[in-house]
Amino acid sequence: SFSANNESVQVTCEQSSLFTKNYKCKLNWTPTLFGLGLRDEVFGVHMFQLTHECELAVDPHRAGDIL
Protein backbone atom coordinates (compact mmCIF):
# COMPACT_ATOMS: atom_id res chain seq x y z
CA SER A 1 0.00 0.00 0.00
CA PHE A 2 1.07 3.56 -0.58
CA SER A 3 -0.19 5.28 2.54
CA ALA A 4 3.09 6.61 3.91
CA ASN A 5 4.17 10.24 3.60
CA ASN A 6 7.31 9.23 1.72
CA GLU A 7 5.46 7.36 -1.08
CA SER A 8 3.28 8.58 -3.93
CA VAL A 9 1.75 7.16 -7.10
CA GLN A 10 0.42 9.02 -10.14
CA VAL A 11 -1.49 7.30 -12.95
CA THR A 12 -2.62 9.05 -16.12
CA CYS A 13 -4.47 7.86 -19.19
CA GLU A 14 -4.58 9.58 -22.56
CA GLN A 15 -5.81 8.68 -26.02
CA SER A 16 -2.69 8.24 -28.17
CA SER A 17 -4.38 7.36 -31.45
CA LEU A 18 -7.77 6.31 -32.75
CA PHE A 19 -7.32 2.76 -31.44
CA THR A 20 -4.90 2.96 -28.50
CA LYS A 21 -4.71 4.49 -25.05
CA ASN A 22 -1.50 5.21 -23.17
CA TYR A 23 -1.38 4.57 -19.44
CA LYS A 24 1.49 6.16 -17.52
CA CYS A 25 2.37 5.32 -13.93
CA LYS A 26 4.93 7.14 -11.81
CA LEU A 27 6.03 5.89 -8.38
CA ASN A 28 8.00 8.20 -6.09
CA TRP A 29 9.71 7.04 -2.91
CA THR A 30 11.84 9.04 -0.50
CA PRO A 31 14.03 7.10 1.96
CA THR A 32 13.78 7.79 5.68
CA LEU A 33 16.21 7.16 8.51
CA PHE A 34 14.61 4.06 10.06
CA GLY A 35 11.16 5.64 9.75
CA LEU A 36 12.06 8.74 11.77
CA GLY A 37 10.45 11.08 9.27
CA LEU A 38 11.31 12.85 6.07
CA ARG A 39 14.73 14.46 5.89
CA ASP A 40 16.72 15.80 2.98
CA GLU A 41 20.05 14.95 4.59
CA VAL A 42 21.30 12.40 7.14
CA PHE A 43 24.81 12.66 8.61
CA GLY A 44 25.82 14.90 5.71
CA VAL A 45 24.55 12.49 3.04
CA HIS A 46 21.83 13.81 0.73
CA MET A 47 18.76 11.55 0.56
CA PHE A 48 17.59 11.38 -3.06
CA GLN A 49 14.03 10.67 -4.10
CA LEU A 50 13.69 7.50 -6.16
CA THR A 51 11.34 7.53 -9.16
CA HIS A 52 10.10 4.67 -11.31
CA GLU A 53 8.01 5.30 -14.42
CA CYS A 54 6.15 2.82 -16.61
CA GLU A 55 4.16 3.42 -19.80
CA LEU A 56 1.75 0.99 -21.43
CA ALA A 57 -0.11 1.30 -24.75
CA VAL A 58 -3.37 -0.67 -24.84
CA ASP A 59 -5.95 -1.29 -27.55
CA PRO A 60 -9.25 -1.20 -25.59
CA HIS A 61 -11.18 -2.72 -28.51
CA ARG A 62 -9.13 -5.95 -28.67
CA ALA A 63 -9.02 -7.99 -25.48
CA GLY A 64 -5.50 -8.83 -24.33
CA ASP A 65 -3.63 -6.60 -26.78
CA ILE A 66 -0.78 -4.69 -25.19
CA LEU A 67 1.44 -2.77 -27.59
KAJO-V780163 format. One record per residue. N is the residue number from 1. RES is the residue in one small letter. D_FIRST is the distance of its C-alpha to the first C-alpha in Angstrom with 2 decimals. Layout:
n:N res:RES d_first:D_FIRST
n:N res:RES d_first:D_FIRST
//
This chain:
n:1 res:s d_first:0.00
n:2 res:f d_first:3.77
n:3 res:s d_first:5.86
n:4 res:a d_first:8.28
n:5 res:n d_first:11.63
n:6 res:n d_first:11.90
n:7 res:e d_first:9.22
n:8 res:s d_first:9.99
n:9 res:v d_first:10.24
n:10 res:q d_first:13.58
n:11 res:v d_first:14.94
n:12 res:t d_first:18.68
n:13 res:c d_first:21.21
n:14 res:e d_first:24.94
n:15 res:q d_first:28.04
n:16 res:s d_first:29.48
n:17 res:s d_first:32.60
n:18 res:l d_first:34.24
n:19 res:f d_first:32.40
n:20 res:t d_first:29.07
n:21 res:k d_first:25.88
n:22 res:n d_first:23.79
n:23 res:y d_first:20.01
n:24 res:k d_first:18.63
n:25 res:c d_first:15.10
n:26 res:k d_first:14.65
n:27 res:l d_first:11.89
n:28 res:n d_first:12.97
n:29 res:w d_first:12.34
n:30 res:t d_first:14.91
n:31 res:p d_first:15.84
n:32 res:t d_first:16.82
n:33 res:l d_first:19.65
n:34 res:f d_first:18.20
n:35 res:g d_first:15.85
n:36 res:l d_first:18.98
n:37 res:g d_first:17.83
n:38 res:l d_first:18.16
n:39 res:r d_first:21.46
n:40 res:d d_first:23.20
n:41 res:e d_first:25.42
n:42 res:v d_first:25.66
n:43 res:f d_first:29.15
n:44 res:g d_first:30.36
n:45 res:v d_first:27.71
n:46 res:h d_first:25.85
n:47 res:m d_first:22.04
n:48 res:f d_first:21.18
n:49 res:q d_first:18.10
n:50 res:l d_first:16.78
n:51 res:t d_first:16.41
n:52 res:h d_first:15.87
n:53 res:e d_first:17.33
n:54 res:c d_first:17.93
n:55 res:e d_first:20.52
n:56 res:l d_first:21.52
n:57 res:a d_first:24.78
n:58 res:v d_first:25.08
n:59 res:d d_first:28.22
n:60 res:p d_first:27.23
n:61 res:h d_first:30.75
n:62 res:r d_first:30.67
n:63 res:a d_first:28.18
n:64 res:g d_first:26.46
n:65 res:d d_first:27.82
n:66 res:i d_first:25.63
n:67 res:l d_first:27.77
//
